[in-house]
Amino acid sequence: MSELTPDLEALKQASTADLLDAIEALLKISVRPCTTAHEPARLPWSSIIEIPSVFQVRGEHTDERHATALFDVLKRENDLRPVTVWRCGEGAVLLDGHHRLHAYKRMQGRSRVAEGVPVVWFRGNLDDAIKAAAEANNEVKLPLNTHQRMNLGWRLVVLDRYSKKETAKMAGISERTVANMRTVRKTLELSGVGRDELPLNWWRASKEARRLDAREERLDYEDFK
């Protein structure tokens, strides 16, 4: 087996990294010139790189019922709707279709899918890719629940790369909620919590902010509820 290139090795490490470390790695890789121009219509599932801390907006765990339903469809139809991948350096990073990819992986254990997984390629920079992943999961298919939307919004606020309006649209929450999240982030940072130490779970973050901020009138807790 050939050794991994530096890009693929870095992406492999990013696949298990937390949010901010993964973002830092992706930024370094994505700005380097790409030596791979080929964008096939199908890829082996093993060559599609998942970076759940950044792009799996539902949370880093698979919904087994949804994955099983897709697996049943795959067995009947022999294919599912293409997953969306993004060229990052020499790697193909999964933006949308984590449950579909999971179904293909399960199929590999039962019968060999020689043709690979159908893909569509997304073109853009890292910020564009994050937006695409968030907006794809707000389509009507398996909608994000409230917990998932709030956690996604909070993660975007922690990243601090998007406007209030953009963040609200990407996460499917109100701009007022985004403003409250920004206040919570500021409260935590003023208390000495470093950016890389911020909780990535919204409910934990808001609970900690309430504990630290004695002046609760600064935060709209009714909106949190």
N, C-alpha and C positions, 0 to 999 in steps of 0.2 A: 504493500500500500504506500502510495506517495505521501510525503510529508505535507502538512498544511502550509499554505503560503502565509506570510505575516498578516494579511488582511483577514483570511479565514480563521486564523488562530485568534486574532483579536475579537472577531465576531463570536467565536465560540465562547470566549471568556465573557463577553458582554451578555450572552444568552442566560447566564446565571448571576449577573451582577444586579445590584439594586439600581433604582431609577437614575440617580445623578451620575453614578459611575458608568452606567450603560450609555447615557447621553454623551458624556465626555468621550467615550470610545467611538461612538458613532460619528461625532463631529470630526474627529481626527481622520477616520477612515473615509468619510464621504467627501472630504475636500481634496483627497489625493486623486490624481488622474486615473481613470478606469482603463484597464488594459483588456477588459472583456466586453466586447460590443455585442456578442451574440445573445439574443433574447428569444429562446425557443418557446413554443406554445405549450410545452409540457416539460416538467422537471421531475427527476427522481425525488420522492418525498424526503429522502435523507439529505438532499442538498439544499432544502429550504430551511432557512435559519429562523428559529423563533426567538424573539427577545421580549418575553412576557412583561417585564417591568415597564417597558415603554409602549408596546403596541397591543397587548392583550387587555383591552380597556374594560372588559367585564370582570377583571380580577385574574389572578394567576392560576385559577383552578378551572378544570373542564366541567361543564354541565353534562354529566354522564347520560342523562335522559335525552338531551338534545343530540349528543354525539351518537347514541345508539339509534335514534330515529334516522339520522343521516346515514349511518352505516347500513340500515335496512334499505334505504332508498338506493344506496350505492350497489348493494347486492342485486337489486331488481333492475336498475337502469344502467349499470356498468360505468357511470360517471356522475359527477356532481358539478354544480356551477363552478367555474374557475375561481381559484383563490387569487388574491392580489399580492404581488411581491414587488419589492423595491430594490433596485440595484444599488448596493452600498459597497464601493470598492469592487472586489471580485466575488462578492457574495450576493445571494438573493434572499432578502429579509422579508418575512411574512408580515403584511400589514392587516389583511382582512381574510378570514377563513380558517381560524384556529380549529373550530369544531369539524369543518370539512376535512382539513388536513389530518386531524385525529382519526376520522373515519377511514381515510386512505391508509393510515398506518395500521389500523386494525385489519383491513383487507389484506395487507401484505402478509400477515400471519396465516391467512387461510388459502389465498391463491395469489400467485405472482402477478402484479399489475405492471407489465413490462413497459407500457407506454408512459408511465409516470403520471403525475398530477397535473391537470390542466391549470394554466396560470395566465394572468394578464399582468403586464408590467406597468408599474406606476413610475412616472418621471417627475422629478422635483428634488428639492433639497430636504434636509432633515425636518425642518419646520413644516414643509408641505406634506411630508410623509406622516407626521404625527397628526396633522389635521385630517388627512385622508382616512387614517385608521379610526379616528374618533367619529367622523361624520358617517363613515360606512356603517358603524354600529348603532347609529341613531335612526337607520332606516327601519321600516316595518318588516321585520322578519322574526327575530327573537329579541324584542325590545329590552333595553337596559332597565333594570328595576331601579327604584329610588336610591337604594344603597349604592349600587354600581355607578349611577350618574353622579352622586355626591362625591364618591371617592375619585372618579375621573376628574371632576371639576377641581377638587383639591390638589390632585397631582399636577394639573396644568397650572394652578396658582403657584405651587412650589417651584415649578420650572421657570415661571415668570418670563415667558417668551411671547405671550399673546395679550392682546387688549382684552378689556372686560367683555366687550361685545363678542369677540371671537371665542373667548373661553366659554361664555354662556351658550353660544350656538353649538360648539363642539361637544359639550357635555350634556346639553339638553336641560339646562337649569336656567334660573332667572339671573339677570345682571345684578339684581339686589343680593342674591345669594353669593355671587362671585365677589361683590364688594365686601360682604361679611367675611368671606374666606380670606380676603386680603387683610382685613383687620385682624383676624386670628393669626395669620402669618406674622404680621407686624408685632403683635403682642408677644408671640413666642420668641421672635428675634430680639426684641428689646429686653427680654428676660435673660438673654444670653444663649439661647438655643441656636447653634450654627445651622446654616442652610442644609448641610449634609446630615444634620441630626434631626431635622423636622420629621415628625411621624408622617407616614404616607397613607395612613387611614384617617379619614376625615373626622370620624366620631371620636377617636383618641385625641386628635389635635384640638378639636373644639372643647373637649372636656378639660384638657390641660390648660387651654387659654382661659377658661372660666375660673379655673383654680388660681391662675396667676394674676388675673385682672380683677382687682377688687371693685373697680368702677364698672359694673356690669351694664350700666346704661350706655356705654360706648358700643356694645354689641347687641344686635337684634336677635335675641334668643328665641322669640316666637317664630322667626323665619327659619332658624335652625330646625325647630321641631316640625 
